[in-house]
């Protein structure tokens, strides 16, 4: 089985589902890409955006994924990767994911994303535009939704499901060998 990469818009629950999924798939390790980058650089994501801009951050995502996949190959480990919402917007990230991971798109409606982001806003540099949050979500989703669909080996619709139910659904697909 390949690594599993959880993709989707910010606020769709990639980190939450990843934490639950790792308990359902024995032998997998969870890596949150943003946490990985913060640990390697000793800087927060907002600081990286402020100091290096979005392009600098995207370059760090490429380097981080390359490092993770190299280590996975050397150690023979299997990972569940919780990726940032914009990771797949970079062509080299998409290529590495195609070669090394089964991509699972956690697809949520604008209403769900808005609700989740308002409940747990965090410090999300891509939302710091002064626009109303719903407007910004719609703007970014217009650019990204096709990329998420293109990258997805599996799409899981989140509407009406708990994160636990989503993790159960993904685990059942993976354990049944759908994407070996």
BELWO-V308874 format. One record per residue. N is the residue number from 1. SS is DSSP state (hx for helix, st for strand, lp for the rest). Layout:
n-><N:N>
ss-><SS:SS>
This chain:
n-><1:2:3:4:5:6:7:8:9:10:11:12:13:14:15:16:17:18:19:20:21:22:23:24:25:26:27:28:29:30:31:32:33:34:35:36:37:38:39:40:41:42:43:44:45:46:47:48:49:50:51:52:53:54:55:56:57:58:59:60:61:62:63:64:65:66:67:68:69:70:71:72:73:74:75:76:77:78:79:80:81:82:83:84:85:86:87:88:89:90:91:92:93:94:95:96:97:98:99:100:101:102:103:104:105:106:107:108:109:110:111:112:113:114:115:116:117:118:119:120:121:122:123:124:125:126:127:128:129:130:131:132:133:134:135:136:137:138:139:140:141:142:143:144:145:146:147:148:149:150:151:152:153:154:155:156:157:158:159:160:161:162:163:164:165:166:167:168:169:170:171:172:173:174:175:176:177:178:179:180>
ss-><lp:lp:st:st:st:st:st:lp:lp:lp:lp:lp:lp:hx:hx:hx:hx:hx:hx:hx:hx:hx:hx:hx:lp:lp:lp:st:st:st:st:st:hx:hx:hx:hx:hx:hx:hx:hx:hx:lp:lp:lp:hx:hx:hx:hx:hx:hx:hx:hx:hx:hx:hx:hx:hx:hx:hx:hx:hx:hx:hx:hx:hx:hx:hx:hx:hx:hx:hx:hx:hx:hx:hx:lp:lp:st:st:st:st:st:lp:lp:lp:lp:hx:hx:hx:lp:hx:hx:hx:hx:hx:hx:hx:hx:hx:hx:st:st:st:st:st:st:st:lp:lp:hx:hx:hx:hx:hx:hx:hx:hx:hx:hx:lp:lp:lp:lp:lp:hx:hx:hx:lp:lp:lp:lp:lp:hx:hx:hx:hx:hx:hx:hx:hx:hx:hx:hx:hx:hx:hx:hx:hx:hx:hx:hx:lp:lp:st:st:st:st:lp:lp:lp:lp:lp:hx:hx:hx:hx:hx:hx:hx:hx:hx:hx:hx:hx:hx:lp:lp:lp:lp:lp>
